Amino acid sequence: MVAVQAEWTPSLSGGCPKHKTWHANPMFQLVPGPAVVDASYSLTLRQLGGTAHAIGLFIIPADNATDRKTRLAKGDIIARTKFTKGATSRLDVSLPRRDAGLPYIVVASTFDPGAYGSISLELTSADDRAVRLVPLQPAPSGPAPSGPASPSLAPAARARASAAAPAPAPAPAPA
């Protein structure tokens, strides 16, 4: 299992795809392992801290290996959940390997723009143990993601952990 955390904030709460601001949501690259041709994945979006917005997930193809997606063409949505008010939203999907190994983008969204809160996104796959989930926005402050972190997540997790660690006590003065 891979788990990452994010937040819906004033700059990252664009609402569902029916809103022209949909692209202002937390996005994550789903990067299949290099040996995978076709695999099944399970994604679970969780609202943290007692918020209860109508939430959902959708998957779109990435245009390249590094950037967020800002345009949505008709037919781009590969899979989606219904938007429901509750603590979790789950999406089970089978995805083929893309040409040139390009990733998919998972968008975690509230139904309406302007809804704020902390979230976690969990990814599991029995078919693809090397899958990675890479945030395409700055990491939120708070606890580090759980589970095996992808190489691209490890430095951010270490930075948050070291920033939260107390400074060592000064050595006693010589007598």
Backbone torsions as a table, in degrees:
resi	resn	phi	psi	omega
1	MET	NA	140.3	173.3
2	VAL	-118.1	134.3	178.5
3	ALA	-133.0	137.5	176.6
4	VAL	-132.3	157.7	177.4
5	GLN	-116.6	153.3	177.8
6	ALA	-154.7	-178.3	179.1
7	GLU	-142.3	145.5	165.4
8	TRP	-89.5	117.6	-175.2
9	THR	-125.0	177.0	177.2
10	PRO	-55.2	-30.6	179.6
11	SER	-96.3	-6.3	-179.1
12	LEU	-133.6	58.1	176.5
13	SER	-150.1	67.4	-173.0
14	GLY	-86.1	-7.7	-179.4
15	GLY	84.6	-177.1	-175.2
16	CYS	-75.5	173.3	-175.9
17	PRO	-60.5	-15.7	178.2
18	LYS	-73.1	-14.5	177.7
19	HIS	-94.8	140.0	-179.7
20	LYS	-67.7	-11.0	178.3
21	THR	-95.4	11.9	-175.8
22	TRP	-51.1	-32.9	-175.4
23	HIS	-70.9	-11.7	177.8
24	ALA	-92.3	61.7	177.7
25	ASN	-135.5	160.4	172.6
26	PRO	-59.1	132.1	178.8
27	MET	-126.6	147.1	-178.9
28	PHE	-137.9	135.4	172.7
29	GLN	-79.1	130.4	169.2
30	LEU	-99.7	109.7	-174.2
31	VAL	-109.0	102.9	178.5
32	PRO	-62.6	153.2	177.2
33	GLY	-62.6	155.5	-174.3
34	PRO	-64.0	-24.1	-177.6
35	ALA	-94.6	0.5	-174.9
36	VAL	-83.8	132.9	174.7
37	VAL	-102.5	-41.1	-180.0
38	ASP	-153.6	131.3	-177.8
39	ALA	-147.0	155.5	175.0
40	SER	-99.3	140.6	-177.9
41	TYR	-132.0	150.1	174.5
42	SER	-124.6	123.6	179.9
43	LEU	-115.6	132.4	177.6
44	THR	-125.8	119.5	176.5
45	LEU	-96.3	127.7	180.0
46	ARG	-123.0	133.7	171.5
47	GLN	-85.6	134.3	-178.7
48	LEU	-108.1	155.4	173.2
49	GLY	78.1	19.2	174.1
50	GLY	83.1	2.9	176.6
51	THR	-71.1	154.5	-178.2
52	ALA	-142.7	65.8	176.0
53	HIS	-86.0	162.8	169.3
54	ALA	-74.3	119.0	-172.9
55	ILE	-125.3	160.4	176.0
56	GLY	-165.6	171.7	178.5
57	LEU	-126.0	149.8	166.6
58	PHE	-145.5	152.3	-177.4
59	ILE	-116.6	133.0	178.9
60	ILE	-132.7	157.1	177.7
61	PRO	-75.1	139.1	175.6
62	ALA	-74.7	146.2	177.0
63	ASP	-81.0	-25.1	178.9
64	ASN	-155.2	-174.5	-173.9
65	ALA	-88.3	1.9	-173.6
66	THR	-134.0	-25.2	-167.0
67	ASP	-100.6	156.1	169.6
68	ARG	-67.9	158.0	178.0
69	LYS	-98.5	134.8	-178.3
70	THR	-119.7	-9.5	178.4
71	ARG	-124.4	142.3	-178.9
72	LEU	-125.3	111.3	178.7
73	ALA	-88.7	157.6	177.3
74	LYS	-58.1	130.9	-179.9
75	GLY	87.9	-0.8	179.7
76	ASP	-69.8	-30.2	-177.0
77	ILE	-73.4	115.9	-177.2
78	ILE	-82.8	-40.7	179.8
79	ALA	-153.6	152.7	-179.8
80	ARG	-155.9	157.9	170.9
81	THR	-98.5	167.9	167.1
82	LYS	-79.4	150.5	176.4
83	PHE	-84.4	119.2	-178.5
84	THR	-132.0	146.7	178.0
85	LYS	-83.0	117.4	-178.9
86	GLY	173.7	178.2	-176.2
87	ALA	-76.2	-27.8	-176.1
88	THR	-136.8	158.0	172.7
89	SER	-140.4	131.4	-175.5
90	ARG	-123.0	140.1	179.2
91	LEU	-131.1	120.7	173.8
92	ASP	-106.8	128.1	-173.3
93	VAL	-148.6	147.5	172.6
94	SER	-106.6	128.4	-176.0
95	LEU	-126.2	132.2	175.2
96	PRO	-82.8	160.0	173.8
97	ARG	-64.4	137.3	-179.8
98	ARG	-91.3	155.4	176.4
99	ASP	-54.7	140.1	179.7
100	ALA	60.6	16.4	177.8
101	GLY	69.1	19.9	-179.6
102	LEU	-61.6	146.3	-179.9
103	PRO	-81.4	176.2	169.4
104	TYR	-104.0	162.6	174.3
105	ILE	-117.5	127.9	175.2
106	VAL	-100.7	125.8	179.2
107	VAL	-109.7	124.1	176.5
108	ALA	-98.7	118.6	-169.7
109	SER	-135.3	150.6	165.2
110	THR	-92.5	162.6	-179.6
111	PHE	-67.1	-46.8	-179.0
112	ASP	-104.6	146.9	174.6
113	PRO	-65.0	159.0	173.2
114	GLY	81.9	12.8	175.5
115	ALA	-96.5	129.1	-173.3
116	TYR	-113.8	155.2	175.9
117	GLY	159.0	168.4	178.6
118	SER	-93.5	146.7	-178.1
119	ILE	-139.1	161.2	167.0
120	SER	-128.9	150.4	177.2
121	LEU	-126.6	122.7	-179.7
122	GLU	-111.2	139.2	-180.0
123	LEU	-128.0	127.9	174.3
124	THR	-131.0	152.4	175.9
125	SER	-158.4	123.9	174.3
126	ALA	-77.3	-21.6	-177.2
127	ASP	-88.5	-22.7	-171.8
128	ASP	-136.9	88.5	-178.9
129	ARG	-74.2	-15.8	-177.8
130	ALA	-97.4	5.4	-179.0
131	VAL	-59.9	145.3	177.4
132	ARG	-124.0	150.8	175.8
133	LEU	-124.1	111.9	-171.2
134	VAL	-115.1	116.1	178.3
135	PRO	-63.0	140.8	177.3
136	LEU	-108.9	27.3	175.1
137	GLN	-147.6	164.9	179.5
138	PRO	-58.6	145.5	177.9
139	ALA	-68.4	141.2	176.7
140	PRO	-72.6	158.8	173.6
141	SER	-76.6	146.9	-178.6
142	GLY	136.5	-166.0	-176.5
143	PRO	-64.8	148.6	179.0
144	ALA	-68.7	154.5	177.6
145	PRO	-59.1	152.3	178.1
146	SER	-99.3	166.6	179.1
147	GLY	83.5	176.6	-178.7
148	PRO	-67.4	121.0	-179.9
149	ALA	-83.4	145.1	174.9
150	SER	-71.9	160.4	-179.8
151	PRO	-54.7	-32.7	-178.3
152	SER	-74.6	-17.0	179.3
153	LEU	-92.6	-26.3	-173.4
154	ALA	-56.5	-46.2	-179.4
155	PRO	-61.6	-39.3	-179.7
156	ALA	-66.4	-42.0	179.0
157	ALA	-63.9	-42.5	178.2
158	ARG	-64.0	-39.2	-179.2
159	ALA	-64.1	-43.1	178.6
160	ARG	-65.4	-40.8	-179.1
161	ALA	-65.6	-42.8	-179.0
162	SER	-72.0	-31.7	178.5
163	ALA	-68.0	-30.4	-178.1
164	ALA	-85.6	-16.4	-177.3
165	ALA	-73.0	138.4	178.2
166	PRO	-68.9	151.9	178.6
167	ALA	-69.6	145.9	179.3
168	PRO	-65.0	149.0	178.9
169	ALA	-68.5	144.4	178.5
170	PRO	-65.1	150.4	178.2
171	ALA	-68.8	146.1	178.7
172	PRO	-64.9	148.3	179.7
173	ALA	-69.7	142.5	178.2
174	PRO	-63.2	146.0	-177.2
175	ALA	-83.3	NA	NA
